[in-house]
Amino acid sequence: MKKIFILISLIISANFLQGQVYDTAYVFQSDTARFCHIDTIVLDAGANYASYSWNTGATSRMIKVTDNGTYDVAASTSGGQIDESAIYINTIRAKIMQESDSLCYKDTLFLVVDETNYRYLWNTGDTLYNLRVIMPRSETYTVEIYNDINSCSDSVRLDMYPRIYVEFEQNQENKGCPGGDCKGQVRVTATGGTGQLDIEWDTPNVDPGDSSYAIGLCEGFIGVHIYDDAGCRFDTNYWVEVWEMPEVITTPDTTTYIQDPRITFWYENLSEDSISLTNYFWLLESGASSNLPNPTFSFDAMGEHRVRFEYTTMNGCVDSSITVITVASVELLVPNVMTPNSDGANDTFIITIKPPGEDESVRAFGAGSGGYQPINDYYISNQLVIFNRWGKKVFEATDYANDWDGNGLPDGTYFYVLKCEGTLGEDVFNGAVTILR
């Protein structure tokens, strides 16, 4: 009696295999075959015999089996020779399950082994029963399924549809301006994918004759979606640029006084080398305006006044800034004591404005904390005359600049008359100052 080799075979010509999941193996000297879960295993005793006798009762050359166990066959030749053999079938009831085997670029799916009571080793190095896959390319994934006794392997081929590629081009001649001037135009070019590519924008402003061209776009992100015939989708977005604006500085907020409420304004374009101004003008709340670079305006009422500087760039973009001018009333602070002893304190007769919140006690210390700006910072002009106690003029100055040091006069009390000329008329101040050394 001769031992034969049983072929566990995938024979598509066998009609009874159609529509089932089956596997194949070649058995020569082994007495065991291991498989992951399949519907049917075909045992083939070979074509060189006249008759066959299986321990299942079958008498055909090939039989299909679904259960684990030992299968014996006795095969007889036409000359009466009988050959016998046996094989043990061991099938682990586990296999890879997946939703699809054709995916789009960056699609995510899980490859799941449908039996969780084993240990697992994927060709990626992962050891869980489920493998998360993000498609970067077509690839075959294999898993070893095993326990302390049995093992098998299963694999699946995941094919990626051709990737969709996207490029953007912004029309540099039709940029918009910051602040909602929606003139941007962007074209998207899509290649790759499967079949025809369709383009959808997150805006209705699309060229009616060319879906790749979006128009009338404001500054910011615009989304675009590309679809192909395989159902793959590519989503991305593009930042719509606008023209840059120059860095322009102007007269800062300041306080002036009703006695001389004239302010000369100025501006400076710090970006002149790259973004020039083609037009500009100054505008007051009263309606007065000027297109001079350094106009002088006079304010005839106390309070806050807003002055607008508006300009247009070389790219046609418009911007503006506001300067707030506060017009206040002057309250002069005239000292009643001076000590011209060259110690650096009260050496001259300093007249300035009274700081807010300070009382008359500061007069004993000259100008207090209000600074030493000349009187003409607050008035158009002034005239100061100082007399001794007999009425003799000892000092006189036009546009006095806080520089009288007593002229070497002896200690004592002197009297002053200060006339200040403002836009609303003349203010006259008089009083006494004592020289102490």
MOWOFEN-V175240 format. One record per run of one state. SS is the DSSP state (helix for helix, strand for strand, loop for the rest). FROM is the first residue (numbers start at 1). TO is the last residue. If there is no record, write none. Layout:
BEGIN
((SS & FROM & TO) (SS & FROM & TO))
END
This chain:
BEGIN
((loop & 1 & 1) (strand & 2 & 3) (loop & 4 & 6) (strand & 7 & 8) (loop & 9 & 14) (helix & 15 & 17) (loop & 18 & 21) (strand & 22 & 23) (loop & 24 & 24) (strand & 25 & 26) (loop & 27 & 31) (strand & 32 & 36) (loop & 37 & 39) (strand & 40 & 44) (loop & 45 & 50) (strand & 51 & 54) (loop & 55 & 61) (strand & 62 & 65) (loop & 66 & 68) (strand & 69 & 76) (loop & 77 & 81) (strand & 82 & 92) (loop & 93 & 95) (strand & 96 & 97) (loop & 98 & 101) (strand & 102 & 103) (loop & 104 & 107) (strand & 108 & 113) (loop & 114 & 118) (strand & 119 & 122) (loop & 123 & 129) (strand & 130 & 134) (loop & 135 & 138) (strand & 139 & 146) (loop & 147 & 150) (strand & 151 & 160) (loop & 161 & 163) (strand & 164 & 170) (loop & 171 & 171) (helix & 172 & 174) (loop & 175 & 175) (strand & 176 & 177) (loop & 178 & 180) (strand & 181 & 181) (loop & 182 & 183) (strand & 184 & 192) (loop & 193 & 197) (strand & 198 & 201) (loop & 202 & 205) (strand & 206 & 206) (loop & 207 & 212) (strand & 213 & 217) (loop & 218 & 219) (strand & 220 & 227) (loop & 228 & 232) (strand & 233 & 240) (loop & 241 & 241) (strand & 242 & 242) (loop & 243 & 247) (strand & 248 & 250) (loop & 251 & 253) (strand & 254 & 257) (loop & 258 & 259) (strand & 260 & 260) (loop & 261 & 261) (strand & 262 & 264) (loop & 265 & 266) (strand & 267 & 269) (loop & 270 & 276) (strand & 277 & 284) (loop & 285 & 288) (strand & 289 & 290) (loop & 291 & 295) (strand & 296 & 298) (loop & 299 & 302) (strand & 303 & 313) (loop & 314 & 317) (strand & 318 & 328) (loop & 329 & 331) (strand & 332 & 334) (loop & 335 & 336) (strand & 337 & 338) (loop & 339 & 350) (strand & 351 & 353) (loop & 354 & 359) (helix & 360 & 365) (loop & 366 & 374) (helix & 375 & 377) (loop & 378 & 380) (strand & 381 & 387) (loop & 388 & 392) (strand & 393 & 398) (loop & 399 & 411) (strand & 412 & 422) (loop & 423 & 424) (strand & 425 & 435) (loop & 436 & 437))
END
